[in-house]
């Protein structure tokens, strides 16, 4: 599932989180991996990747992955 930055917010575990780099990091904690294009958070069989715009450093979008989707 992909959520673009234009959505303005995402819902994680019943809580609405504004789509900003710092607010998402506050909600998810320390990323398990840092890639060139963003941060990756692993939670059990789920992963969340937060993409950053390389030119502005602003959040560009968020992808949610489930191990069952492989």
C-alpha positions as CSV (number, residue, x, y, z in Angstrom):
1,X,0.0,0.0,0.0
2,X,1.4,3.4,-0.9
3,X,0.3,6.7,0.6
4,X,1.6,9.8,-1.1
5,X,2.6,13.0,0.8
6,X,-0.5,14.8,-0.6
7,X,-2.7,12.6,1.6
8,X,-1.5,14.7,4.5
9,X,-1.8,12.0,7.2
10,X,-1.7,8.2,7.7
11,X,-3.4,6.0,10.2
12,X,-1.2,3.6,12.2
13,X,-2.6,1.4,14.9
14,X,-5.7,3.6,15.2
15,X,-3.8,6.9,15.5
16,X,-3.6,9.6,12.8
17,X,-0.1,10.8,12.1
18,X,0.7,13.9,10.0
19,X,2.9,13.0,7.0
20,X,6.0,14.8,8.0
21,X,9.5,13.3,8.5
22,X,9.6,14.1,12.2
23,X,6.0,13.2,13.1
24,X,6.3,9.8,11.5
25,X,9.7,9.2,13.1
26,X,8.2,10.2,16.5
27,X,5.4,7.6,15.9
28,X,7.6,4.8,14.6
29,X,10.8,5.3,16.6
30,X,14.3,4.4,15.3
31,X,14.4,2.9,11.8
32,X,15.9,-0.5,11.4
33,X,17.5,0.5,8.1
34,X,18.4,3.8,6.4
35,X,18.4,3.7,2.6
36,X,19.3,6.4,0.1
37,X,15.6,7.1,-0.5
38,X,14.3,6.8,3.0
39,X,13.9,4.9,6.3
40,X,12.7,1.3,6.8
41,X,10.8,0.2,10.0
42,X,10.2,-3.5,10.6
43,X,7.4,-4.7,12.9
44,X,7.0,-8.4,13.0
45,X,5.8,-9.5,9.6
46,X,5.2,-5.9,8.5
47,X,7.5,-3.2,7.1
48,X,7.0,0.5,6.6
49,X,9.2,2.5,4.3
50,X,9.2,6.2,4.5
51,X,10.5,7.8,1.3
52,X,12.2,11.2,1.3
53,X,12.6,13.6,-1.6
54,X,16.3,13.7,-2.2
55,X,16.3,17.4,-3.2
56,X,14.2,18.8,-0.4
57,X,14.6,16.2,2.3
58,X,10.8,16.3,2.8
59,X,8.7,13.2,3.2
60,X,7.5,12.0,-0.3
61,X,5.4,9.0,0.7
62,X,5.0,5.9,2.8
63,X,4.7,2.3,1.7
64,X,3.3,-0.5,3.9
65,X,4.4,-4.1,3.2
66,X,3.2,-7.4,4.6
67,X,5.2,-10.6,4.4
68,X,2.1,-12.3,2.9
69,X,2.4,-10.0,-0.1
70,X,5.7,-11.6,-1.2
